[in-house]
Amino acid sequence: MVSANRPGSAPGGGVGRPDAPVFAPGPDGLAHLELVLNGAYPLPGFMTRDETEAVERDGRLPDGRPWPVPVILEVPEELSGADRLTLTDPEGAPLAELGVTECWRDGGGRPRLAGAVTLLRPPTYGVLRELRPSPAEVRAQRELDPSDRPLLAVVTDRPLHHRALHQVRSEADALGRVHGGDGRAEVLVIVDTGLEDEGMATAVLAAKPLLPSRTSFVVCTLPRSADRAGDVLGGPWGTREVALAAHVAAAYGATHMLAVTGADGPDVERVMAQRPPLTVLDPEPWRYDSRDGLWLPLTQVDPAHARTELTDEQVEAELAHGRELPAWFTPARVGAELARLRPARTRRGLTVLFTGLSGSGKSTIARGVCDGVRRSGRSVTLLDGDVVRRMLSSGLTFSREHRELNIRRIGYVASEITRHGGVAVCAPIAPYAKGRAEVRAMVEEFGDFFLVHVATPLEVCEARDRKGLYAKARAGEIPEFTGISDPYEEPDDADLVVDTEGMDPSESVARVLAALRAGGWLPEQDG
């Protein structure tokens, strides 16, 4: 039987109506869909305009139920008139059928579809699928235990270091005493990670032996794709994101929640103002007592000897340079897993993207940098603009659409090289900020990204004009030529800016290699 608030299975195992358009939602849409389908959301599907506006304005659905975030499905324009959609995972496997009840547009005119979803097939896509039981399965397992202990949900997307571990054990003990139980509350660690990337999940799991004995783990993906982008040790959490986590934790049967979101933690008062369905705890701060070598509540530590844990930036710097994390800060097993996930930069995959006008010197510098990287002992692949055009993007024109496609192809190949620990050196013009951002996002899913802006002035590039391209562009023989009839969007996020005017190419190469060496991606030179 299908309840009013839960999607049901389509008759016959469900492949969707054959005439329904097929659509794979983006990361947040897919995360929302899975949480609707597995019952973590008490919602039938995606929200209408009225529902979305009510949630954004009041933190409530139109029927008065508290709910912190809009659950929306963004679709391309060509699907705005659909009355039914088959929703799939990124690999094309059908997940659900959406019966469209409304098409509405946001403030930017982008179409959104609302309606209930019906389960077609259980999802198989996504990392750590074996750790993604439904909330109903978790609740059923707990019902086998008649002790009726409180359940403390620990929601995190970052490793559990000593401070967090002490807080979890302390709060579990306190809940057990308050509720008259025979010991600690049970603990459910909800690991928030992406569908395609494990993130810090294995580092969280490494802390299992250090948590209370009655601790279990589940993995889920909360819709925070924008916050995850480029982040290493856990993305930022807003008040509404923590409140959403509380709703999901309650669906798993949790009575209380502790959100491990960083050194400061969430503003619990503001979270509780969102009226979550459980109690969000505001644990006492803990500090490391450097005199006694113990982690203790702040009130029990002499301020002269109180030491705060390392910041995310400090942790990243230690890992980047191959240094072991200190034992007072994190357990050895967590530190070892972090070192595996974030190896020293000399062992990480890296993409170096050169961007600049035609004739700026990108290719010459890139070839010299490749030689230097190779001499350092690292595996390196050069993806030069002209060579890529012949081998990878043959048949593409120089229209904006095709140039963006060319950059995406370069980004995909570079991300695969990076994934396997190599160094990719890319030297396209890459004139558009959006395309460069897409390459960065693809690469940083697996490794590091370093952007070099070869900022040689247009008049210098045109004076060189080794290929005669600028002359043809000025004569109108080449349409949409970057710098002449098509814009070049100068990057504001370059890691290094090089102007080759009046500079020998070897000097430019040396500057780039020095920056890579200082950043830890190349070993220091002997002597």
C-alpha positions as CSV (number, residue, x, y, z in Angstrom):
1,M,0.0,0.0,0.0
2,V,1.2,3.5,-0.8
3,S,0.8,6.1,2.0
4,A,-0.2,9.7,1.2
5,N,3.3,10.9,2.1
6,R,5.4,8.2,0.6
7,P,6.1,7.4,-3.1
8,G,5.0,4.0,-4.2
9,S,6.3,1.5,-6.7
10,A,5.1,1.5,-10.2
11,P,3.2,-1.5,-11.3
12,G,5.2,-4.3,-12.8
13,G,8.6,-3.3,-11.4
14,G,8.5,0.1,-13.1
15,V,10.4,1.4,-16.1
16,G,8.3,4.5,-16.5
17,R,5.9,5.3,-19.3
18,P,7.7,4.7,-22.6
19,D,6.5,8.1,-24.0
20,A,7.7,10.1,-21.0
21,P,10.8,12.2,-21.5
22,V,13.9,11.1,-19.6
23,F,15.8,13.4,-17.3
24,A,18.8,13.1,-14.9
25,P,18.5,15.7,-12.2
26,G,21.6,17.7,-11.1
27,P,23.4,16.9,-7.8
28,D,20.9,18.6,-5.5
29,G,17.9,17.4,-7.4
30,L,19.2,13.9,-7.2
31,A,19.9,14.2,-3.5
32,H,16.3,15.5,-2.9
33,L,14.9,12.7,-5.0
34,E,16.6,10.0,-3.0
35,L,15.6,11.4,0.3
36,V,12.0,11.6,-0.9
37,L,12.1,8.0,-2.2
38,N,13.6,6.5,0.9
39,G,11.3,8.3,3.3
40,A,13.8,10.6,4.9
41,Y,11.5,13.5,3.7
42,P,7.8,13.5,4.7
43,L,7.0,14.8,1.2
44,P,5.5,13.3,-1.9
45,G,7.8,14.9,-4.3
46,F,9.0,18.3,-5.6
47,M,7.5,21.6,-4.4
48,T,5.2,24.0,-6.1
49,R,5.8,27.7,-6.3
50,D,3.5,28.4,-3.3
51,E,5.2,25.7,-1.2
52,T,8.6,27.0,-2.1
53,E,7.7,30.6,-1.3
54,A,6.1,29.5,2.0
55,V,9.2,27.6,3.0
56,E,11.6,30.4,2.0
57,R,9.5,33.0,3.8
58,D,8.2,31.3,6.9
59,G,10.2,28.0,7.2
60,R,6.8,26.2,7.0
61,L,4.8,24.4,4.3
62,P,1.4,25.9,3.5
63,D,-0.3,23.4,5.7
64,G,1.7,24.7,8.7
65,R,4.3,21.9,9.0
66,P,7.9,23.2,9.7
67,W,10.2,22.6,6.9
68,P,13.6,24.4,6.4
69,V,14.6,24.2,2.7
70,P,12.8,24.3,-0.7
71,V,12.8,20.9,-2.5
72,I,12.9,21.9,-6.1
73,L,13.6,20.3,-9.5
74,E,15.3,22.5,-12.0
75,V,14.9,21.3,-15.6
76,P,16.1,22.6,-19.0
77,E,13.7,24.8,-21.0
78,E,12.8,22.0,-23.5
79,L,11.2,20.0,-20.6
80,S,9.2,22.9,-19.2
81,G,6.0,21.7,-20.9
82,A,6.3,18.0,-19.9
83,D,3.4,16.5,-17.9
84,R,5.4,13.5,-16.9
85,L,9.1,12.7,-16.6
86,T,11.2,9.6,-16.0
87,L,13.9,10.6,-13.6
88,T,17.2,8.7,-13.8
89,D,20.5,8.6,-12.2
90,P,23.5,10.0,-14.1
91,E,24.1,6.6,-15.7
92,G,20.6,6.6,-17.1
93,A,19.0,4.0,-14.8
94,P,15.4,4.9,-14.1
95,L,14.7,5.9,-10.5
96,A,11.2,7.5,-10.4
97,E,8.4,8.9,-12.4
98,L,7.4,12.5,-11.8
99,G,3.7,13.4,-12.4
100,V,3.9,17.1,-13.1
101,T,1.3,19.2,-11.5
102,E,2.9,22.6,-12.1
103,C,5.6,24.2,-14.1
104,W,6.8,27.4,-12.5
105,R,9.8,29.8,-12.9
106,D,12.2,31.2,-10.4
107,G,13.3,34.9,-10.3
108,G,15.8,34.2,-13.0
109,G,13.1,32.7,-15.3
110,R,14.5,29.2,-15.0
111,P,11.8,26.5,-15.2
112,R,10.9,24.2,-12.2
113,L,8.6,21.2,-12.2
114,A,6.5,20.2,-9.2
115,G,4.7,17.0,-8.5
116,A,4.7,13.7,-6.7
117,V,7.3,11.0,-7.6
118,T,6.6,7.3,-7.9
119,L,9.5,4.8,-7.3
120,L,10.4,2.8,-10.3
121,R,13.6,1.0,-9.1
122,P,15.7,1.3,-5.9
123,P,18.8,3.3,-6.6
124,T,22.1,1.5,-7.1
125,Y,24.1,4.6,-8.1
126,G,26.2,6.4,-5.5
127,V,29.2,5.7,-3.4
128,L,29.0,3.5,-0.2
129,R,25.6,2.2,-1.3
130,E,25.9,-0.6,1.3
131,L,25.8,2.0,4.0
132,R,22.6,3.7,2.7
133,P,19.7,1.8,4.4
134,S,16.4,3.6,4.4
135,P,15.2,5.3,7.6
136,A,12.5,2.6,7.9
137,E,15.1,-0.1,7.9
138,V,17.1,1.6,10.6
139,R,14.0,2.2,12.8
140,A,13.0,-1.5,12.3
141,Q,16.4,-2.6,13.5
142,R,16.1,-0.5,16.6
143,E,12.6,-1.8,17.4
144,L,14.2,-5.2,18.0
145,D,15.8,-3.7,21.2
146,P,13.2,-3.3,24.0
147,S,15.4,-0.9,26.1
148,D,14.0,2.2,24.4
149,R,17.2,4.1,24.8
150,P,17.5,7.6,23.4
151,L,19.2,7.8,20.0
152,L,21.8,10.5,19.5
153,A,22.4,11.3,15.8
154,V,25.8,12.7,15.0
155,V,25.6,14.4,11.6
156,T,28.9,15.2,10.0
157,D,30.8,15.6,6.7
158,R,34.2,15.9,8.4
159,P,36.5,13.6,10.4
160,L,35.8,13.1,14.1
161,H,38.9,14.4,15.9
162,H,39.5,14.1,19.6
163,R,37.4,17.1,20.5
164,A,34.3,15.8,18.7
165,L,34.8,12.3,20.0
166,H,34.9,13.6,23.6
167,Q,31.8,15.6,23.0
168,V,29.9,12.7,21.5
169,R,30.8,10.4,24.4
170,S,29.9,13.1,26.9
171,E,26.5,13.8,25.4
172,A,25.7,10.1,25.0
173,D,26.5,9.6,28.7
174,A,24.4,12.6,29.7
175,L,21.4,11.5,27.7
176,G,21.6,8.0,29.2
177,R,21.5,9.5,32.7
178,V,18.7,12.0,32.0
179,H,16.4,9.4,30.5
180,G,17.0,6.9,33.2
181,G,18.6,4.3,31.1
182,D,21.3,1.7,32.0
183,G,24.1,3.5,30.4
184,R,24.8,5.7,27.3
185,A,22.4,6.6,24.6
186,E,22.7,4.8,21.4
187,V,24.6,6.7,18.7
188,L,23.9,6.9,15.0
189,V,26.6,8.6,12.9
190,I,25.0,10.1,9.8
191,V,27.8,10.7,7.3
192,D,26.9,13.4,4.8
193,T,28.8,12.9,1.5
194,G,28.2,13.3,-2.2
195,L,26.7,10.7,-4.4
196,E,29.8,10.5,-6.6
197,D,32.5,11.2,-4.1
198,E,33.1,9.6,-0.8
199,G,34.5,12.8,0.6
200,M,35.7,12.3,4.2
201,A,33.4,9.3,4.8
202,T,36.2,6.8,5.3
203,A,38.0,9.2,7.7
204,V,34.7,9.4,9.7
205,L,34.4,5.6,9.7
206,A,38.0,5.3,10.9
207,A,36.8,6.6,14.3
208,K,34.3,3.8,14.9
209,P,36.4,1.9,17.6
210,L,36.7,5.2,19.5
211,L,32.9,5.8,19.7
212,P,30.5,4.3,22.2
213,S,29.9,0.5,21.8
214,R,26.3,1.0,20.6
215,T,27.2,3.1,17.6
216,S,26.0,2.5,14.0
217,F,26.7,4.4,10.8
218,V,24.6,5.4,7.8
219,V,25.6,7.4,4.8
220,C,23.3,9.9,3.1
221,T,23.6,12.8,0.7
222,L,22.2,16.1,1.8
223,P,21.5,18.7,-1.0
224,R,24.6,20.9,-0.5
225,S,26.4,20.6,-3.8
226,A,27.4,24.3,-4.0
227,D,28.8,24.2,-0.5
228,R,30.9,21.1,-1.2
229,A,32.5,22.5,-4.3
230,G,36.3,22.8,-3.9
231,D,36.1,22.1,-0.2
232,V,38.5,19.5,1.4
233,L,37.6,18.8,5.0
234,G,33.9,19.5,5.1
235,G,31.8,22.3,3.6
236,P,30.1,25.2,5.4
237,W,26.7,24.5,7.0
238,G,24.0,27.2,7.2
239,T,21.2,27.2,9.8
240,R,18.7,25.8,7.4
241,E,21.1,23.0,6.3
242,V,21.5,21.9,9.9
243,A,17.7,22.1,10.4
244,L,17.3,19.9,7.3
245,A,19.8,17.4,8.8
246,A,17.6,17.4,12.0
247,H,14.5,16.4,9.9
248,V,16.5,13.6,8.2
249,A,17.9,12.4,11.6
250,A,14.4,12.3,13.1
251,A,13.3,10.1,10.1
252,Y,16.0,7.6,11.2
253,G,14.5,7.6,14.7
254,A,16.9,10.0,16.4
255,T,15.6,11.8,19.5
256,H,18.6,14.2,19.7
257,M,21.2,15.5,17.2
258,L,24.7,16.7,17.5
259,A,26.0,18.5,14.3
260,V,29.7,18.3,13.8
261,T,30.2,21.2,11.4
262,G,33.5,22.7,12.4
263,A,35.3,24.2,15.4
264,D,32.5,26.6,16.3
265,G,29.6,24.3,15.5
266,P,26.2,25.6,14.4
267,D,24.2,28.4,16.0
268,V,21.9,26.0,17.9
269,E,19.5,28.7,19.0
270,R,18.9,29.7,15.4
271,V,18.6,26.1,14.4
272,M,15.9,25.4,17.0
273,A,14.0,28.5,15.8
274,Q,13.5,26.5,12.6
275,R,11.3,24.1,14.8
276,P,13.2,20.8,14.0
277,P,11.4,17.6,15.1
278,L,14.1,16.7,17.6
279,T,16.4,18.4,20.1
280,V,19.6,19.8,18.6
281,L,22.3,19.7,21.3
282,D,24.6,22.6,22.0
283,P,27.6,20.8,23.6
284,E,30.0,22.4,26.1
285,P,33.2,23.5,24.4
286,W,36.3,21.3,25.0
287,R,39.9,22.2,25.0
288,Y,43.2,20.4,25.1
289,D,45.0,20.9,28.4
290,S,48.6,21.1,27.2
291,R,49.9,20.7,30.8
292,D,48.1,17.5,31.7
293,G,47.8,16.2,28.1
294,L,44.0,15.7,28.3
295,W,40.9,16.9,26.5
296,L,38.6,18.4,29.0
297,P,35.5,20.7,29.1
298,L,36.6,24.3,28.7
299,T,35.6,25.2,32.3
300,Q,38.0,22.6,33.7
301,V,41.1,23.9,31.8
302,D,43.4,26.6,32.9
303,P,43.2,29.3,30.2
304,A,47.0,29.5,30.2
305,H,47.2,25.9,29.1
306,A,44.1,25.6,26.9
307,R,44.7,24.7,23.3
308,T,42.2,24.7,20.5
309,E,42.2,22.1,17.8
310,L,43.9,22.7,14.4
311,T,41.9,24.7,11.9
312,D,40.9,23.1,8.6
313,E,43.5,25.3,6.9
314,Q,46.2,24.1,9.3
315,V,45.2,20.4,8.7
316,E,45.3,20.9,5.0
317,A,48.8,22.5,5.2
318,E,50.1,19.6,7.3
319,L,48.8,17.0,4.9
320,A,49.9,18.9,1.8
321,H,53.5,18.9,3.0
322,G,53.4,15.2,4.1
323,R,53.6,15.9,7.8
324,E,51.9,13.6,10.3
325,L,49.0,15.1,12.2
326,P,49.7,15.5,15.9
327,A,48.5,12.8,18.3
328,W,47.0,15.3,20.7
329,F,44.7,16.6,17.9
330,T,43.4,13.4,16.2
331,P,43.6,9.6,16.8
332,A,46.3,7.9,14.9
333,R,43.8,5.8,12.8
334,V,41.9,9.0,11.7
335,G,45.2,10.8,10.9
336,A,46.4,7.8,8.9
337,E,43.2,7.7,6.8
338,L,43.4,11.5,6.2
339,A,47.0,11.0,5.0
340,R,45.7,8.4,2.6
341,L,42.9,10.6,1.4
342,R,45.0,13.7,1.2
343,P,48.5,12.5,0.4
344,A,51.4,15.0,0.2
345,R,51.1,17.2,-2.8
346,T,54.1,15.6,-4.4
347,R,52.0,12.4,-4.7
348,R,48.6,14.1,-5.6
349,G,47.2,14.4,-9.0
350,L,47.5,18.0,-10.3
351,T,46.2,20.0,-13.3
352,V,48.0,23.1,-14.3
353,L,45.8,25.2,-16.6
354,F,47.4,28.0,-18.6
355,T,44.9,30.6,-20.0
356,G,45.7,33.6,-22.1
357,L,45.3,35.1,-25.6
358,S,46.6,33.5,-28.7
359,G,50.3,34.4,-29.0
360,S,50.6,35.1,-25.3
361,G,53.2,32.4,-24.8
362,K,51.1,29.7,-23.2
363,S,52.3,26.8,-25.2
364,T,56.0,27.7,-24.9
365,I,55.7,28.0,-21.1
366,A,53.6,24.9,-20.8
367,R,56.2,22.8,-22.7
368,G,59.0,24.1,-20.5
369,V,57.0,23.4,-17.3
370,C,56.3,19.9,-18.6
371,D,60.1,19.4,-18.9
372,G,60.6,20.7,-15.4
373,V,57.9,18.5,-13.9
374,R,59.3,15.5,-15.7
375,R,62.8,16.1,-14.4
376,S,61.4,16.3,-10.9
377,G,60.3,12.6,-11.3
378,R,56.6,13.1,-11.8
379,S,54.5,11.7,-14.6
380,V,53.2,14.6,-16.8
381,T,50.9,14.9,-19.8
382,L,50.7,18.0,-22.0
383,L,47.3,19.0,-23.4
384,D,48.2,21.8,-25.7
385,G,45.4,23.8,-27.4
386,D,46.4,23.1,-31.0
387,V,47.2,19.4,-30.4
388,V,43.9,19.0,-28.6
389,R,42.0,20.6,-31.5
390,R,43.5,18.1,-33.9
391,M,43.3,14.9,-31.8
392,L,40.5,15.4,-29.2
393,S,38.2,18.0,-30.7
394,S,38.5,17.4,-34.4
395,G,35.4,18.6,-36.1
396,L,34.6,21.3,-33.6
397,T,34.2,24.9,-34.9
398,F,35.3,28.0,-33.0
399,S,31.8,29.0,-32.0
400,R,31.3,29.8,-28.4
401,E,29.3,26.6,-27.9
402,H,32.1,24.5,-29.4
403,R,34.8,26.3,-27.6
404,E,33.1,25.6,-24.3
405,L,32.7,21.9,-25.4
406,N,36.4,21.8,-26.2
407,I,37.3,23.1,-22.7
408,R,35.0,20.6,-21.1
409,R,36.7,17.8,-23.0
410,I,40.1,19.0,-21.9
411,G,38.8,19.2,-18.4
412,Y,37.5,15.7,-18.5
413,V,40.8,14.2,-19.7
414,A,42.8,16.3,-17.2
415,S,40.5,15.2,-14.4
416,E,41.2,11.5,-15.3
417,I,45.0,12.1,-15.4
418,T,44.6,13.9,-12.0
419,R,42.5,11.0,-10.6
420,H,45.3,8.6,-11.3
421,G,48.0,10.8,-9.6
422,G,49.5,12.3,-12.7
423,V,50.2,15.9,-13.7
424,A,48.2,17.4,-16.6
425,V,49.5,20.6,-18.1
426,C,46.8,22.3,-20.3
427,A,47.4,25.3,-22.6
428,P,44.1,26.3,-24.3
429,I,43.0,29.9,-24.6
430,A,40.1,29.1,-22.3
431,P,38.6,32.6,-22.7
432,Y,35.4,32.1,-20.6
433,A,35.3,32.1,-16.8
434,K,32.4,29.6,-16.8
435,G,34.5,27.0,-18.8
436,R,37.5,27.5,-16.5
437,A,35.3,27.0,-13.5
438,E,33.9,23.8,-14.9
439,V,37.4,22.4,-15.4
440,R,38.3,23.4,-11.9
441,A,35.3,21.6,-10.5
442,M,36.0,18.5,-12.5
443,V,39.6,18.3,-11.5
444,E,39.1,19.2,-7.8
445,E,36.8,16.2,-7.4
446,F,39.9,14.1,-7.6
447,G,43.0,16.3,-7.0
448,D,44.4,19.8,-7.2
449,F,44.1,22.6,-9.7
450,F,46.5,25.4,-10.4
451,L,45.5,28.3,-12.7
452,V,48.1,30.3,-14.5
453,H,47.0,33.5,-16.3
454,V,49.5,34.3,-19.1
455,A,48.6,38.0,-19.1
456,T,50.5,39.2,-22.1
457,P,48.8,42.4,-23.5
458,L,46.8,42.1,-26.7
459,E,49.1,44.5,-28.6
460,V,52.1,42.3,-27.8
461,C,50.3,39.1,-28.8
462,E,49.1,40.7,-32.1
463,A,52.6,42.0,-32.8
464,R,54.0,38.5,-32.6
465,D,51.1,36.9,-34.7
466,R,53.3,34.0,-35.7
467,K,50.4,32.2,-37.3
468,G,48.9,35.3,-39.0
469,L,45.6,34.8,-37.1
470,Y,45.2,38.3,-35.8
471,A,45.6,39.7,-39.3
472,K,42.9,37.4,-40.6
473,A,40.7,38.3,-37.7
474,R,41.1,42.0,-38.4
475,A,40.3,41.4,-42.0
476,G,37.1,39.6,-41.0
477,E,38.3,36.3,-42.3
478,I,38.0,34.6,-38.8
479,P,34.8,35.3,-37.0
480,E,34.6,35.2,-33.2
481,F,38.3,35.5,-32.7
482,T,39.3,36.0,-29.0
483,G,40.5,39.4,-28.2
484,I,39.2,40.9,-31.5
485,S,35.6,40.0,-32.2
486,D,35.0,37.8,-29.1
487,P,35.8,38.6,-25.5
488,Y,38.5,37.2,-23.3
489,E,37.3,37.1,-19.7
490,E,40.4,37.7,-17.5
491,P,40.4,35.4,-14.5
492,D,40.2,36.8,-11.1
493,D,41.0,33.5,-9.4
494,A,44.4,32.8,-11.0
495,D,47.0,31.2,-8.7
496,L,49.8,32.9,-10.7
497,V,49.9,35.7,-13.2
498,V,52.7,35.8,-15.8
499,D,53.3,38.6,-18.3
500,T,55.7,37.5,-21.0
501,E,56.3,41.0,-22.4
502,G,60.1,41.6,-22.3
503,M,60.6,38.3,-20.4
504,D,62.6,35.4,-21.7
505,P,60.5,32.2,-21.8
506,S,62.9,30.4,-19.5
507,E,62.1,33.1,-16.8
508,S,58.4,32.5,-17.1
509,V,58.9,28.7,-16.9
510,A,61.1,29.2,-13.8
511,R,58.4,31.3,-12.1
512,V,55.8,28.6,-12.6
513,L,58.0,25.8,-11.5
514,A,59.0,27.9,-8.4
515,A,55.3,28.4,-7.5
516,L,54.6,24.7,-7.9
517,R,57.6,23.8,-5.7
518,A,56.6,26.3,-3.0
519,G,53.1,24.9,-3.0
520,G,54.4,21.4,-2.4
521,W,53.5,19.8,-5.8
522,L,57.2,19.4,-6.8
523,P,60.0,18.3,-4.5
524,E,62.5,20.9,-3.4
525,Q,65.6,21.2,-5.5
526,D,68.7,19.6,-4.1
527,G,71.3,22.0,-2.8
